[in-house]
Amino acid sequence: MYLHNLKHYFGFDSLRPGQETVIKQLLDGHSSAAIFPTGSGKSLCYQLPALELPHLTLVISPLLALMKDQLDFLHSKGIPAASIDSSQSWEDSQRVMQAVRAGEIKVLMISVERLNNERFRHFISQVPISLLVVDEAHCISEWGHNFRPDYLKLPQHRADLNIPQVLLLTATATPAVIDDMCAKFAIEKQHIVITGFYRPNLDIAITPASAESKNPQLLEVLNHTPGLPTIVYVTLQKTAEDLAHWLKAHNYEASAYHAGMDSEQRQQIQQDFMSGRHHCIIATIAFGMGIDKADIRKVIHFDLPKSIENYSQEIGRAGRDGLRSECVLLADRSGMNVLENFVYGDTPDRSAIRAVLNEIQAHPQQWEVMLNRLSKTVNIRLLPLKTLLVYLEIESIIEPQYTYFADYRFKLLVDETLVVNSFQGERQTFVRQIFACSPKARTWHTVDFDALWHTARAERKRVVAAIDYFSEKGWITLESKQMTDVYRVCQQHFDPEQLTERLYQLFKTKEQSEIKRLADMLALFENEHCLSHTLAGYFADHNAPTECGHCSVCRGNVAQLPAPNALQPVSDNLLKTWCDPFIDACPTPPSAHAITRFLCGMAMPLHTQIKARQMSGFGKLEAHPFAKTLEQVRTLFPHTS
């Protein structure tokens, strides 16, 4: 039957290697994991079964752009699919929810964060689901290159929603990550399908380039075969802008693309590239996820990528039509400091970890926390803070209960009497109580859950369900804010000193692992063996040829990456002049790491509060190695930890 749908909806007579195995496993009732290289048709592994399975297929997708591209494709094939995302109006999301509830939608795409939404979980729990699809499934592994703590909750969400089958999709997972993510979803080894990473049509070249020679070398590569669809990847938004401007000044048309642009501008640039009006995009990694353009002929890395995984994902966007495509890295070591700073900025101080533990001990039974507020209070970035809470779950200190929005408010679109008179008996009384306990300020009513509990013993869950119903009926406009996570405190009498040290060491181990990942990447680029073979082996593909014949090493060019320009040492007196205003502005004495992060220009929650960016020392040593600056800070300020 599925071969009929394959032809009818997608126009294919047969499936690619690996696709058929995964699809048969799903249709036989098993969960599966598909580890396929970028551009090899992972999406079809859920799109085709979605037509065969009786209920909804729920897809967790990491990026809005990725969702929109997938939806456009599904709609073009006549497949009923939708998303619920942050870009939609209230009316649009309500229409989607009504269509899902009515069984009119086969594929629903959401971000993982959507499952933190109390209202959405209430809605989706009432919908029968056949299959949970986790795209970019490597995000569930903390040892992967793109760990996202919210992904760790997916196995529990699957159990709560009673979803019988799971499909994990990724292009970039090492053997250790594959084992980790499949274990979390109890996927058996025989249901893991790895098709191989090697791409015979990709020509991989590592080209040493000093900082001074990079611009002209890039222009030479671009002019060698001008007018071909090209992505040039850079690390920083400013580099994207400066490089696009420089190329235009040298008569080569290129457009910058980065997350700092407004969404309409980014969308227009993306559409122009897809349609062929723009041939060259200078982009940060914000560009590319979900870009399904088959004829990209060049992917050039102007800066070092963030990891081997990122590099492989980015070059994988070239040559999806199977034709020869070039992947060029203009490489030197000058970008290593920037990449290392991203890593060092995510390791919280011991004192910050201790502050979180103090918060937990102050709440002996139940801990309610707004993560954004806690992040600012303890000076830990949001992602590592979420990671810390996951570590505390593993330590059985806390256990997540539920997430809710602290505040709900609504605006009446019809007369209050109409709403009340739509119900009878006890329900009508309950609705009256909701309005009575929702005081109005100008046009907005704010729901007072405490008052509803004390006056009517109305449970929060029932109140939320009721106002959601009002919203669906079009009687009110509903807004919610201040997301609050609720944890049960499993252990209050722990030793905070010992636990702080243990958790700190976990972060340090992760930090060292990430720094090693960067060193491994440099080693790959300076490798004396075939680049295609080495890269494939990193991703568990041991069938690639030992000599591909289409990489720079096979052509006899083993790369030696130029070292960055020597940096002038900074005197202790100058360093002290930069640091003193920062130290004086901190509410508590900062650690040596905190001072170093300030000097290296890292974005931290504390920096916003004390206006650190306006201080003369902020970012002054961003080009210097973090470890060397830290050593000098410790010598200059021996009292810092």
C-alpha positions as CSV (number, residue, x, y, z in Angstrom):
1,M,0.0,0.0,0.0
2,Y,2.8,2.5,0.9
3,L,4.3,2.1,-2.6
4,H,1.0,3.4,-4.0
5,N,1.2,6.5,-1.8
6,L,4.9,6.9,-2.6
7,K,4.0,7.2,-6.2
8,H,0.7,9.1,-5.8
9,Y,2.0,11.8,-3.3
10,F,5.7,12.0,-3.9
11,G,6.1,10.8,-7.5
12,F,8.7,8.1,-6.7
13,D,8.7,4.5,-7.9
14,S,11.2,3.3,-5.2
15,L,12.9,4.3,-2.0
16,R,16.6,5.1,-1.4
17,P,18.8,2.7,0.6
18,G,17.8,2.9,4.3
19,Q,14.5,4.6,3.7
20,E,12.7,1.4,3.0
21,T,14.1,-0.4,6.0
22,V,13.0,2.4,8.4
23,I,9.6,2.8,6.9
24,K,8.9,-1.0,7.0
25,Q,10.0,-1.0,10.7
26,L,7.6,1.8,11.5
27,L,4.7,0.2,9.6
28,D,5.4,-3.1,11.4
29,G,4.9,-1.3,14.8
30,H,8.5,-0.8,15.8
31,S,10.3,2.4,16.8
32,S,13.3,3.3,14.7
33,A,16.4,5.6,14.4
34,A,17.6,6.8,11.0
35,I,21.1,8.1,10.9
36,F,21.4,9.3,7.3
37,P,23.8,12.0,5.8
38,T,22.4,15.5,5.1
39,G,20.3,15.6,2.0
40,S,19.7,11.8,1.8
41,G,15.9,11.9,2.4
42,K,15.4,11.5,6.2
43,S,12.1,13.4,6.1
44,L,10.4,10.9,3.8
45,C,10.9,8.3,6.6
46,Y,8.1,10.0,8.5
47,Q,6.2,11.7,5.7
48,L,5.2,8.4,4.0
49,P,4.3,6.5,7.2
50,A,2.2,9.5,8.4
51,L,-0.1,8.8,5.5
52,E,-0.4,5.1,6.5
53,L,-0.7,5.4,10.3
54,P,-4.2,5.9,11.7
55,H,-3.6,9.0,14.0
56,L,-1.5,12.1,14.1
57,T,2.3,12.2,13.5
58,L,3.8,14.7,15.9
59,V,7.2,16.1,14.7
60,I,9.7,17.9,17.0
61,S,11.6,20.2,14.8
62,P,14.5,22.4,16.0
63,L,14.0,25.6,13.9
64,L,11.1,27.6,12.5
65,A,12.8,27.8,9.1
66,L,13.0,24.0,9.0
67,M,9.3,23.7,9.9
68,K,8.2,26.1,7.2
69,D,10.3,24.4,4.5
70,Q,8.9,21.0,5.5
71,L,5.3,22.3,5.5
72,D,5.7,24.0,2.1
73,F,6.9,20.6,0.7
74,L,4.0,18.6,2.3
75,H,1.4,21.1,1.2
76,S,2.8,21.0,-2.4
77,K,2.2,17.2,-2.3
78,G,-1.4,17.6,-1.0
79,I,-0.6,16.2,2.5
80,P,-2.5,17.8,5.3
81,A,0.2,19.2,7.6
82,A,0.5,22.2,10.0
83,S,2.6,23.7,12.7
84,I,2.0,25.6,15.9
85,D,4.7,28.2,16.3
86,S,5.6,31.6,17.7
87,S,5.2,33.4,14.4
88,Q,1.4,32.6,14.2
89,S,-1.5,34.8,15.3
90,W,-3.9,33.6,17.9
91,E,-6.5,33.0,15.2
92,D,-4.1,30.9,13.1
93,S,-3.1,28.7,16.0
94,Q,-6.7,28.2,17.0
95,R,-7.6,27.1,13.4
96,V,-4.7,24.6,13.5
97,M,-5.8,23.2,16.9
98,Q,-9.4,22.8,15.7
99,A,-8.2,21.0,12.6
100,V,-5.9,18.7,14.6
101,R,-8.7,17.9,17.0
102,A,-11.1,17.1,14.1
103,G,-8.5,14.7,12.7
104,E,-8.0,16.8,9.5
105,I,-4.2,17.1,10.0
106,K,-1.9,14.1,9.5
107,V,1.4,15.9,10.5
108,L,1.8,18.5,13.2
109,M,5.2,20.2,13.7
110,I,6.2,21.9,16.9
111,S,9.4,23.0,18.7
112,V,10.5,21.1,21.7
113,E,9.8,24.2,23.9
114,R,6.1,24.1,22.9
115,L,5.7,21.0,25.2
116,N,6.6,23.3,28.1
117,N,3.4,25.1,27.5
118,E,0.7,24.1,29.9
119,R,-2.1,25.0,27.5
120,F,-0.6,23.1,24.6
121,R,0.0,19.9,26.7
122,H,-3.6,20.0,27.8
123,F,-4.7,20.3,24.2
124,I,-2.4,17.6,22.7
125,S,-3.2,15.1,25.5
126,Q,-6.7,14.9,24.1
127,V,-5.4,14.0,20.6
128,P,-4.6,10.4,19.6
129,I,-1.0,10.2,18.3
130,S,0.5,7.4,16.3
131,L,4.1,8.5,16.0
132,L,6.5,10.9,17.7
133,V,9.3,12.1,15.3
134,V,12.4,13.7,16.8
135,D,14.4,15.6,14.2
136,E,18.0,16.5,15.0
137,A,17.7,13.8,17.7
138,H,21.4,14.1,18.6
139,C,20.3,17.2,20.7
140,I,19.1,14.7,23.4
141,S,22.7,13.7,24.2
142,E,24.7,16.0,26.5
143,W,27.9,14.6,24.8
144,G,26.6,15.6,21.4
145,H,27.6,18.8,19.6
146,N,24.2,20.6,20.1
147,F,22.8,19.4,23.4
148,R,19.5,20.9,24.3
149,P,18.2,20.1,27.8
150,D,14.5,20.3,26.8
151,Y,15.1,17.3,24.6
152,L,15.9,15.2,27.7
153,K,12.2,15.6,28.7
154,L,10.9,14.0,25.4
155,P,10.9,10.4,26.7
156,Q,8.7,11.5,29.6
157,H,6.5,13.5,27.3
158,R,6.1,10.5,25.1
159,A,5.0,8.4,28.1
160,D,2.6,11.0,29.3
161,L,1.0,11.3,25.9
162,N,0.9,7.5,25.4
163,I,2.6,7.6,22.0
164,P,3.3,4.0,20.9
165,Q,6.2,4.7,18.4
166,V,9.2,7.0,18.0
167,L,11.4,7.8,15.0
168,L,14.7,9.5,15.7
169,L,16.4,11.4,12.8
170,T,19.9,12.8,12.6
171,A,22.7,13.3,10.1
172,T,25.5,14.0,12.6
173,A,25.9,11.5,15.5
174,T,29.0,9.7,16.6
175,P,28.7,6.1,17.8
176,A,28.5,7.2,21.4
177,V,25.7,9.7,20.7
178,I,23.8,7.1,18.7
179,D,23.9,4.7,21.6
180,D,22.9,7.4,24.1
181,M,19.9,8.7,22.2
182,C,18.6,5.3,21.3
183,A,18.9,4.1,24.9
184,K,16.8,7.0,26.1
185,F,14.0,5.9,23.8
186,A,14.5,2.2,24.3
187,I,15.2,1.7,20.6
188,E,16.7,-1.7,19.9
189,K,20.0,-2.1,18.0
190,Q,18.3,-4.0,15.1
191,H,16.1,-0.9,14.5
192,I,18.9,1.5,14.2
193,V,19.6,2.2,10.5
194,I,22.9,3.8,9.4
195,T,23.2,4.3,5.7
196,G,26.8,5.7,5.6
197,F,28.2,9.2,5.6
198,Y,30.5,9.2,2.6
199,R,29.4,11.5,-0.3
200,P,31.4,10.7,-3.5
201,N,30.4,14.0,-5.2
202,L,31.8,16.3,-2.6
203,D,35.3,17.7,-3.2
204,I,36.8,18.6,0.2
205,A,39.7,21.0,0.3
206,I,41.5,22.4,3.3
207,T,43.3,25.6,2.2
208,P,45.7,27.2,4.6
209,A,45.1,31.0,4.7
210,S,46.5,33.7,7.0
211,A,44.2,36.4,8.4
212,E,45.6,38.9,5.9
213,S,45.3,36.7,2.8
214,K,41.8,35.3,3.5
215,N,39.7,38.0,1.7
216,P,41.7,37.8,-1.6
217,Q,41.8,34.0,-1.4
218,L,38.0,33.9,-1.0
219,L,37.5,36.2,-3.9
220,E,39.8,33.9,-6.0
221,V,37.8,30.8,-5.1
222,L,34.5,32.6,-5.9
223,N,35.8,34.0,-9.3
224,H,37.2,30.6,-10.4
225,T,33.6,29.5,-11.2
226,P,31.4,32.7,-10.7
227,G,27.6,32.7,-10.5
228,L,27.2,29.3,-8.9
229,P,25.0,28.9,-5.8
230,T,27.4,29.4,-2.9
231,I,27.2,29.6,0.9
232,V,30.2,31.2,2.7
233,Y,30.1,30.4,6.5
234,V,31.5,32.8,9.1
235,T,31.4,32.8,12.9
236,L,30.4,36.3,13.8
237,Q,27.5,38.5,12.5
238,K,30.0,41.5,12.0
239,T,32.2,39.3,9.8
240,A,29.2,38.5,7.6
241,E,28.4,42.2,7.1
242,D,32.0,43.3,6.6
243,L,32.8,40.5,4.1
244,A,29.7,41.0,2.0
245,H,30.6,44.7,1.9
246,W,34.2,44.0,0.9
247,L,33.1,41.6,-1.9
248,K,30.7,44.1,-3.3
249,A,33.5,46.7,-3.3
250,H,35.5,44.2,-5.4
251,N,32.6,43.7,-7.9
252,Y,31.3,40.4,-6.5
253,E,27.7,40.4,-5.4
254,A,27.1,38.8,-2.0
255,S,24.4,39.1,0.7
256,A,25.0,38.9,4.4
257,Y,22.6,36.7,6.5
258,H,22.6,36.4,10.2
259,A,20.3,36.2,13.3
260,G,20.7,39.9,14.0
261,M,18.6,40.8,10.9
262,D,14.9,41.2,11.2
263,S,12.9,38.1,10.1
264,E,11.4,39.7,7.0
265,Q,14.9,40.6,5.7
266,R,16.2,37.1,6.4
267,Q,13.2,35.5,4.7
268,Q,13.7,37.7,1.6
269,I,17.4,36.9,1.3
270,Q,16.6,33.2,1.7
271,Q,13.8,33.3,-1.0
272,D,16.1,35.2,-3.4
273,F,18.8,32.5,-2.9
274,M,16.4,29.6,-3.4
275,S,15.0,31.2,-6.6
276,G,18.4,32.0,-8.0
277,R,18.2,35.8,-7.8
278,H,21.1,35.7,-5.3
279,H,24.0,33.4,-5.9
280,C,26.2,34.0,-2.9
281,I,25.2,34.2,0.8
282,I,27.7,35.2,3.6
283,A,26.1,33.6,6.6
284,T,26.5,32.6,10.2
285,I,25.1,29.1,11.1
286,A,21.7,30.8,11.3
287,F,21.5,30.0,7.6
288,G,21.1,26.5,6.2
289,M,18.9,24.4,8.6
290,G,16.2,23.0,6.3
291,I,17.5,24.7,3.2
292,D,16.5,22.2,0.6
293,K,18.3,23.6,-2.5
294,A,19.7,20.7,-4.5
295,D,22.2,22.7,-6.7
296,I,24.4,24.4,-4.1
297,R,27.8,24.1,-5.8
298,K,30.1,25.6,-3.2
299,V,30.2,25.7,0.6
300,I,33.1,27.8,1.8
301,H,34.2,28.1,5.4
302,F,35.8,31.5,5.9
303,D,36.2,30.8,9.6
304,L,36.7,27.6,11.5
305,P,33.4,25.7,12.1
306,K,32.2,25.1,15.7
307,S,32.9,21.4,15.5
308,I,33.4,18.4,13.2
309,E,29.6,17.8,13.5
310,N,28.8,21.4,12.4
311,Y,31.3,21.2,9.6
312,S,29.9,18.0,8.2
313,Q,26.3,19.3,8.5
314,E,27.3,22.5,6.6
315,I,29.2,20.9,3.8
316,G,26.3,18.4,3.5
317,R,24.2,21.2,2.1
318,A,26.3,21.1,-1.1
319,G,25.5,18.9,-4.1
320,R,22.3,17.3,-3.0
321,D,21.5,16.7,-6.6
322,G,24.5,14.3,-6.7
323,L,26.6,16.5,-9.0
324,R,30.2,17.5,-8.1
325,S,30.3,20.3,-5.6
326,E,33.2,22.0,-3.8
327,C,33.7,22.3,0.0
328,V,36.6,24.7,0.8
329,L,37.9,25.6,4.2
330,L,40.1,28.7,4.3
331,A,41.8,27.8,7.5
332,D,44.0,29.3,10.1
333,R,44.1,29.1,13.9
334,S,43.0,32.7,14.6
335,G,39.4,31.7,15.2
336,M,40.1,29.2,17.9
337,N,39.9,31.8,20.7
338,V,36.4,32.8,19.7
339,L,35.3,29.2,19.6
340,E,36.9,28.4,22.9
341,N,35.3,31.4,24.5
342,F,31.8,30.1,23.6
343,V,32.8,27.0,25.6
344,Y,34.3,28.7,28.7
345,G,31.3,31.1,28.9
346,D,29.0,28.1,29.6
347,T,30.8,26.9,32.7
348,P,29.1,28.4,35.8
349,D,31.1,29.5,38.8
350,R,31.1,27.4,42.0
351,S,29.4,30.3,43.8
352,A,26.6,30.3,41.1
353,I,26.0,26.6,41.5
354,R,25.9,27.0,45.3
355,A,23.4,29.9,45.0
356,V,21.0,27.5,43.0
357,L,21.4,24.8,45.7
358,N,20.6,27.4,48.4
359,E,17.4,28.3,46.6
360,I,16.4,24.6,46.6
361,Q,17.1,24.2,50.3
362,A,15.0,27.2,51.0
363,H,12.0,25.3,49.6
364,P,11.7,22.0,51.5
365,Q,8.9,20.4,49.5
366,Q,8.1,22.3,46.2
367,W,10.3,24.6,44.2
368,E,8.8,27.0,41.7
369,V,11.3,28.8,39.5
370,M,11.2,31.2,36.6
371,L,14.3,30.3,34.7
372,N,14.9,33.7,33.1
373,R,14.8,35.4,36.5
374,L,17.0,32.7,38.2
375,S,19.5,33.1,35.3
376,K,19.9,36.8,36.1
377,T,20.0,36.2,39.8
378,V,22.8,33.6,39.9
379,N,24.6,34.8,36.7
380,I,24.4,31.5,34.7
381,R,23.5,31.5,31.0
382,L,20.1,30.0,30.3
383,L,21.4,26.8,28.5
384,P,23.9,25.8,31.2
385,L,21.3,26.6,33.9
386,K,18.9,24.2,32.3
387,T,21.7,21.7,32.1
388,L,22.4,22.2,35.8
389,L,18.8,21.4,36.6
390,V,19.0,18.2,34.6
391,Y,22.1,17.3,36.6
392,L,20.1,17.9,39.8
393,E,17.4,15.6,38.4
394,I,20.0,12.9,37.8
395,E,21.3,13.4,41.4
396,S,17.7,12.8,42.6
397,I,17.7,16.2,44.3
398,I,14.7,17.5,42.3
399,E,12.0,16.0,40.2
400,P,10.1,18.0,37.5
401,Q,6.4,18.1,38.1
402,Y,4.9,20.5,35.6
403,T,5.3,23.8,33.9
404,Y,2.8,26.6,33.9
405,F,2.4,30.2,33.1
406,A,2.2,32.3,36.3
407,D,0.0,34.9,34.7
408,Y,-3.1,34.5,32.5
409,R,-5.0,37.5,31.3
410,F,-7.8,37.8,28.8
411,K,-9.8,40.5,26.9
412,L,-13.5,39.9,26.3
413,L,-14.6,40.0,22.6
414,V,-18.3,39.4,23.5
415,D,-20.5,40.5,26.4
416,E,-19.7,38.7,29.7
417,T,-23.4,37.7,30.0
418,L,-23.3,35.8,26.7
419,V,-20.4,33.7,28.0
420,V,-22.1,33.0,31.4
421,N,-25.5,32.2,29.8
422,S,-23.8,29.6,27.5
423,F,-23.6,27.3,30.6
424,Q,-26.1,25.9,33.1
425,G,-26.1,24.7,36.7
426,E,-22.8,24.2,38.4
427,R,-20.8,25.1,35.3
428,Q,-22.6,28.5,35.0
429,T,-21.7,29.1,38.7
430,F,-18.1,28.2,38.0
431,V,-17.9,30.6,35.0
432,R,-19.4,33.4,37.1
433,Q,-16.7,32.7,39.7
434,I,-13.9,32.9,37.1
435,F,-15.1,36.4,36.0
436,A,-15.6,37.5,39.7
437,C,-12.0,36.5,40.4
438,S,-10.5,38.1,37.3
439,P,-10.2,41.8,38.1
440,K,-10.2,44.1,35.1
441,A,-7.7,46.9,34.4
442,R,-8.9,48.9,31.4
443,T,-9.6,46.1,28.9
444,W,-7.6,43.2,30.3
445,H,-8.8,40.8,33.0
446,T,-6.1,39.0,35.1
447,V,-7.0,35.6,36.5
448,D,-6.5,35.3,40.2
449,F,-6.0,31.5,40.8
450,D,-5.5,31.9,44.5
451,A,-8.8,33.7,44.9
452,L,-10.5,31.0,42.8
453,W,-9.1,28.3,45.1
454,H,-10.1,30.1,48.3
455,T,-13.6,31.1,47.2
456,A,-14.6,28.2,45.1
457,R,-12.0,25.4,45.6
458,A,-11.4,25.7,41.8
459,E,-8.4,23.7,40.7
460,R,-5.9,25.5,38.5
461,K,-6.2,22.8,35.8
462,R,-9.9,23.2,35.5
463,V,-9.7,27.0,35.3
464,V,-7.0,26.9,32.5
465,A,-9.2,24.4,30.6
466,A,-12.2,26.7,30.9
467,I,-10.5,29.9,29.7
468,D,-8.9,27.8,26.9
469,Y,-12.4,26.8,25.9
470,F,-13.5,30.5,25.9
471,S,-10.5,31.3,23.7
472,E,-11.4,28.5,21.2
473,K,-15.0,29.7,21.0
474,G,-13.7,33.2,20.1
475,W,-15.2,34.8,23.2
476,I,-11.9,36.1,24.6
477,T,-8.3,36.9,23.5
478,L,-6.1,35.0,25.9
479,E,-2.4,35.8,26.8
480,S,-0.1,33.9,29.1
481,K,3.4,34.9,30.4
482,Q,6.0,34.2,33.1
483,M,6.7,30.6,32.5
484,T,7.2,28.8,35.8
485,D,8.8,25.4,36.3
486,V,7.6,23.4,39.3
487,Y,9.9,20.8,40.9
488,R,9.3,18.4,43.8
489,V,12.3,18.6,46.2
490,C,13.3,15.0,46.7
491,Q,16.2,15.7,49.0
492,Q,16.7,18.7,51.1
493,H,19.3,17.5,53.5
494,F,22.3,17.2,51.1
495,D,25.8,18.5,51.7
496,P,25.8,21.7,49.6
497,E,29.6,21.9,49.6
498,Q,30.2,18.4,48.3
499,L,27.3,18.6,45.8
500,T,28.5,22.0,44.5
501,E,32.0,20.6,43.9
502,R,30.6,17.4,42.2
503,L,28.3,19.5,39.9
504,Y,31.1,21.9,39.1
505,Q,33.4,19.1,38.1
506,L,30.7,17.8,35.8
507,F,30.7,21.1,34.0
508,K,34.5,21.2,33.9
509,T,34.5,17.7,32.4
510,K,32.0,18.9,29.7
511,E,34.1,22.0,29.2
512,Q,37.3,19.9,28.7
513,S,35.3,17.6,26.3
514,E,34.2,20.6,24.2
515,I,37.8,22.0,24.1
516,K,39.1,18.6,23.1
517,R,36.3,18.5,20.4
518,L,37.9,21.7,19.0
519,A,41.4,20.2,19.1
520,D,40.1,17.1,17.3
521,M,38.7,19.3,14.6
522,L,42.0,21.0,14.0
523,A,43.7,17.6,13.9
524,L,41.2,16.4,11.2
525,F,41.9,19.5,9.1
526,E,45.7,18.9,9.4
527,N,45.3,15.1,8.9
528,E,47.7,13.3,6.6
529,H,45.1,10.7,5.5
530,C,42.2,11.0,3.1
531,L,39.7,13.6,4.5
532,S,36.6,11.9,3.2
533,H,37.6,8.6,4.8
534,T,38.5,10.2,8.2
535,L,35.3,12.2,8.3
536,A,33.2,9.2,7.5
537,G,34.9,7.1,10.2
538,Y,34.1,9.8,12.8
539,F,30.4,9.2,12.1
540,A,30.5,5.4,12.2
541,D,30.8,4.8,8.5
542,H,33.7,2.4,8.0
543,N,32.9,1.6,4.3
544,A,34.2,4.8,2.8
545,P,37.2,4.3,0.4
546,T,40.6,4.7,2.1
547,E,41.6,7.2,-0.7
548,C,38.6,9.1,-2.2
549,G,40.6,10.9,-4.9
550,H,38.6,14.1,-4.5
551,C,40.1,15.7,-1.4
552,S,43.1,18.0,-0.9
553,V,45.0,15.3,0.9
554,C,44.5,12.8,-1.9
555,R,45.8,15.5,-4.2
556,G,49.0,15.6,-2.1
557,N,48.2,18.8,-0.2
558,V,48.4,18.1,3.6
559,A,47.3,21.3,5.4
560,Q,49.4,23.1,8.0
561,L,47.1,25.8,9.5
562,P,48.9,29.2,10.0
563,A,49.2,30.3,13.6
564,P,47.5,33.6,14.6
565,N,49.5,36.8,14.7
566,A,51.4,37.3,17.9
567,L,49.5,39.3,20.5
568,Q,51.1,42.1,22.5
569,P,51.3,41.2,26.2
570,V,49.1,43.4,28.5
571,S,50.7,45.0,31.5
572,D,49.4,44.3,35.0
573,N,48.7,48.0,35.5
574,L,46.6,48.3,32.3
575,L,44.7,45.0,33.2
576,K,44.0,46.4,36.7
577,T,42.7,49.6,35.2
578,W,40.2,47.6,33.0
579,C,39.1,45.2,35.8
580,D,38.7,47.5,38.8
581,P,35.4,49.2,37.5
582,F,33.9,45.7,36.8
583,I,35.0,44.3,40.2
584,D,33.5,47.4,42.0
585,A,30.2,47.1,40.2
586,C,29.7,43.4,41.0
587,P,27.2,42.8,43.8
588,T,29.5,40.1,45.3
589,P,33.2,39.7,44.7
590,P,33.6,38.1,41.3
591,S,35.7,35.0,40.6
592,A,38.7,34.9,38.4
593,H,36.7,33.2,35.7
594,A,34.0,36.0,35.9
595,I,36.7,38.7,35.5
596,T,38.2,36.8,32.6
597,R,34.8,36.4,30.9
598,F,34.4,40.2,31.2
599,L,37.8,40.8,29.6
600,C,37.0,38.3,26.8
601,G,33.7,40.1,26.0
602,M,31.4,37.1,26.8
603,A,27.7,37.8,27.1
604,M,26.7,37.0,30.7
605,P,23.4,37.8,32.6
606,L,25.4,39.9,35.1
607,H,26.9,42.1,32.4
608,T,23.5,43.5,31.5
609,Q,22.6,44.3,35.1
610,I,25.8,46.3,35.8
611,K,26.1,47.7,32.2
612,A,29.5,46.0,31.7
613,R,29.5,46.6,28.0
614,Q,29.9,50.3,28.7
615,M,33.1,49.8,30.7
616,S,36.4,50.3,28.9
617,G,37.7,46.8,29.7
618,F,34.8,44.9,28.2
619,G,36.0,42.6,25.4
620,K,39.5,44.1,25.4
621,L,41.1,40.6,25.4
622,E,38.6,38.8,23.1
623,A,41.5,37.8,20.8
624,H,43.6,36.4,23.6
625,P,43.4,32.8,24.8
626,F,41.0,32.4,27.7
627,A,43.4,30.2,29.7
628,K,46.3,32.6,29.4
629,T,44.2,35.6,30.5
630,L,42.7,33.6,33.4
631,E,46.3,32.8,34.6
632,Q,47.2,36.5,34.5
633,V,44.0,37.5,36.4
634,R,44.7,35.0,39.1
635,T,48.2,36.3,39.6
636,L,47.0,39.9,39.7
637,F,44.0,39.2,42.0
638,P,45.2,36.3,44.1
639,H,42.1,36.5,46.4
640,T,39.8,35.4,43.5
641,S,38.8,31.8,43.3
